[in-house]
Amino acid sequence: MNSKEPHRHSSGQNGRHGHEHDREHSHSRGSGGHTHRHGHGHNHSHTHGANKKALKLSFFLIASYMIVEVIGGLMTNSLALLSDAGHMLSDAAALGFSLLAMIWGERSASSAKTYGYKRFEVLAAFLNGIALLAISLYIFYEAFRRFSDPPGVMSSGMLTIAVIGLLVNVAAAWILMKGDTSENLNIRSAFLHVIGDLLGSVGAIAAALLIMAFGWNLADPIASVIVAVLVLLSAYRITRDSVHILMEGTPSGIDAEEIRAQLSDIEGVRGVHDLHIWSLSSDVPLLSGHLALEQTESGPRVMREARRLLTEEFGIGHITIQLDPPGEECRVGEESCRSFFVH
């Protein structure tokens, strides 16, 4: 379609506003094969590959030792060790689920799921956060039950297993740090699982040393409570961030009012309305909105400037903008709206 040719917009066609996709970075979006640019740099595919490799290695490492730690916790009768083992069990499940989510996220979009499966990574992070909450609450319950009657603990066996568990978790955390723990919520949730487990091993080691040195069996449930608090904080952050994305909140680090102001400052734009900024996953921001034009003829130039601003200044590559000619500004859902496709 000619970039200067207006066409009638119908409210019956859900979401068919004027689209502008930066095609400089190839990323398949279904059978149509059109592409768009992610605003987080040209190494997106490299980072994705590193994330998947880190998850895979960490999963096999944690799952292998998890079996040893569960058996050791039962044999030594240590709550600190059993809580660490339970956390490691959840780590294995979380890492496996995160890996599955990343693999599913690579599937192409379809007519039934036009955004593809990237959102599944956020669902995995949300479920990991809920799992951490449940684990921490169970540890609290079991620890307080043991305060009244601290059981005997095999401190030497507890110490040995906890030290090996600590080394395994350090290795897993180091592997995950090679992934994108700062931007990718899925990787960050898996990383926090492992860090929480690492702290559990530290707590078990400290409790074992106190029991060996002073016969203080209360050190076991106390260490468990400290670990549970740290796990609870991590669970809260992951659950909060994933819910924010699922509720289509504005991505962190992006100021919606600043974007509105800068779009309004583009020459030929009289106003901005119906502006929405959200995330498909933690590293894929999207934007849609209406720009009211001063003159119809300025549409192509305004669209080019808006695209440049949003991709280069704010890192948003998937952009949907409707241009409203003078006298025909509209709100979403009005049949009289007119829009442009600019390619």
N, C-alpha and C positions, 0 to 999 in steps of 0.2 A: 504494500500500500504506500502511496506517495506520502512523504512525511508531512506535507502541508495540507492534506485533504481531511477535513472534519468528517465525522460520521455520527449517526444517531446512537445515543446510549439508552439502553432499556434497563429498568430496574429489575426486570424478570431474569436477566442474565446475571446471576450472582457474581459479584467480584470482577466483572469485566470492565475495569477502568482502563485508562491509558497506561500501557506498560512501557517501561524503559529498562532494559537489561544490559549491563555492561558485558560484552561478549569476549573480553580480553582473556579471561581465565576459563578454561573448559571444565564444565561440570554438568554431567548428563541429568536432564530432568524429564525422564520418561521417554516414550517412544518417539516423540517429536524431536528429541535430541538437541533442543536449543540449549544454549549455555549461558551462564552468568558468572560474574566475578565475585569471589569472596573478598571482603575487605580486610582480611587479616594476613595478607601477604602471599607471595607467590609460592611459598613452601608448604601450603596447606596439605597437599597429598603426601609430602614427605613426613610431616608431623603426624598425619593420620596413620601412616605405616609404622612409625615409631611407637605410637600409642598402642596399636594392636599387638606389636611384638612384645612390648613391655607387659601388657596384660597377660599374654599367653605364657611367658616365662614365669611371671609371678604366680600365676594360677597353679602351674605344675609344681613349683617349689613349695608353696603354702599347703597345697592339697597333700603332698607327699608326707610332710612332717606333721600335719594335723593328726593323722592316724596315730603316730607315735605319742603325741602329746595327750590325746584323749585317754589312751591306755595308761600312760604314766600318771595322769591326774587321778584316775580311779585307783591305781595301785598305791599311791602315796597318801590318798585321802586329803589332798590339799585343795581348798576352795580357790585360793589364788591361782593355782595351776589349772584347776578345772575351769575357772572363769576365763583364763587365758586360752585354754583349749577350746572352750565354747566360742570365744571370739575368733580364734583361728578357723574354726569350722565355718563360722559366718563369713570370714574372709574368703575362704575357698569358694563358697557359694556366690558371694558378691563379685569376686573377680571373674568367675565363670559367667555370671549373668551379664557383667559389664562387657566381657569379650563377645558374648552372644549378641548383645545390643549393638556393639560396634560392627559386627559382621552383618547383622540385619540392616543397620543403617546405611550400608553400601548398596542395598537393593534399589533398583530404579523405581521412579514414581510410576503410577498407573492411573487410569481413569477413576479408580475407586479411592486411591490415596495419592492425590496430586502433589503432595509435598514429599512423597516417599516415606522412609522409615527413620529419618534422623531423630525425630521426637522420641523414639524408643530409648535412645541413650539417656534422655532426661527421666523417663519413667524408671529406668534401671537405677539411676542415682537416687530417685525418690524412694524406691523400695529398699535400697541399701540403707538410707537414712532411717527408715522405719525399723529395719532389722537391728540397727545399732541401738535405737531407743529401747526396743524390747529386750535386747541382751543386757543393757545397762540396768534396767529396772529389775530383771531377774537376779543380777548379781547383788543389787541392793537388798532384795528380799532374803536371799540365801545368807548374805553376810550378817545381817541383823539377827537372823535366826541362830547363827553360830556364836554371837557375842555372849549369849547367856550360858552356853555350854561348849567352849572351844574343844574340838576333838583333837586327838593326837595326830601328829603329822610326821611322815618320814622325810625329815628335812634334807638329808643327803641326796636322796633320789629326786626330791623336789628341786634342789639346787642344780643338779646335773641336767635335768630336762629343761629347766627354765633357761639355763645358759645356752644350751643348743638352740632352744626356741628363739632366744634373743638374736643369735647369729643368723638364723634363717630369716627373721623379720628384717634385720638390717640389710641382708642381701636383697630381699624383695622390695624394700623401700628404695634402695639404690637403683634397682632396675626400673621401678616406676618413675623415679625422678628423671629418667631419660625421656619420658613422655611429657605431655603438656599438662602439668599439674596446676598451672596458673589459670589457664583459659578454659580447658575442657572439664566440665562438671563431672562427667562420668569417670575420667581418670582421677580427678581430685577426690571423689568419694571413695574410690578403691584405695588411693594412697592413704587417706585418713583411716580407713579400716586397718591397714597394715601398721600405721603409726600407733593407733590405739592398741593393737596387739603387741607391738614392740614395747609400749609402756607397761602393758600387762606382764610381759616377761621381766622387765626391770623390777616391778612390784613383787613378783614371785621370788626373784633373786634376793631382794632386800628382806622379805619375810623369812625366807629359808635361812639366811645368815643370822637374823635375830633369834630364830628358834634354836639354831645350832649353838649360838653363843650364850643365850640367857634362858632357853627353854620357854620363851614367851610365845605361846600358841596363839594369843590374840593378834599377833602381827599378821597372821594369815588373813583373817577377815578384814582387818584394817587396810591392808594393801589392796584387797579387792575393792573396797569402797572408794579409795583414791582413784584407782583405775576406772571404776564405773563413772565417777564424776567427769573425768577427762573424755571418756567415750560418749557420755551424754552431751557434752558441749560440741563435740564433732558432729554427732547425730543431728543436733539442732541446726547447725550451720548448713549442713548438706540438705536437710529437709526444707529449711527456709528458702534456700537458693533454688531448689528444684521446683517448689511450689510457685515461686515467683515467675519462673519460666512457663510453667503449665498454665498459670493465670494470665499469660501474655503480658507481663509487666515490661516496662522499659528496661533494656539491657543495662547492666551496671557499667559505668564509665561513659554512658551516652546521656547528654542533657537534652531532653525533648524541647524545652523552651529555647535553648540556644539554637537548635536546628530550626525551629519555627522562625526565630528572629532573623537568621541568616538567609533562609529561603525568602522571607518577606523583603529582604534588602536587595534581592536580585532585580535588576532593571527590567521593568515591564510587568512586575508582579504587584497586584493591588492588595492581595491578602492570601492567607493560608488557612484552610480549615479541614476538618476530618483527618487530622494528622495522627497516624498510629505507628508506633515503633515497638517491635516485639522480637522475640528470638524463636527460631525453629528448634535449635539446640543451643548449648552454651556458647558455641563459637560461630553461629550463623545468624547475624541480625538481619531483620527485614523492616521495610518501611513502606507505608502507603499514605497518600494524602491528595488533596486538591489544591491547585494553585489558580487563583483568580487572576486572569490576564487584563492588562490595560488595553491591549490591542490584539486581535486574533492573529495578525501577521507575525507577532513576536513569539508565537508558540514554539517553533523549532529551536530558536536561540535560547529561550528560557529553559526548555527541557535539557539542552546540552549543558547549560550552566548549572542547573540543579543536579544533574547526574555527576558532573565533575565535583561539585561541592560535597555531595553525600558520599561518594566513593573515596575521594582523596583526603578530605578533611575529617570525615567521621567513620570511615571504614565500613560503610554499608554498601554491599554490592547488589543485593536483591531489592530493586526499587519498583514500586507501582505508583505512578502519578497520573492524575487526571487534570487536564488543563480546562478551565472554565472560561469561555470567551466572555467579553463584556455583555452585561445584561442577562447572562444565562448561568450565573453562579448557582450551584445547586448543593443540596445535601444528599448524602447517600440514600438511594431508594426513590428519588424523584425521576419520573419518566422523561421530563423535558431536558435532562442534562445532555450536554454535548461533550465529546471528548476527542482527543487526538491519539493516534498511535504514532509514535516517533521512533524510527529504527535507525 
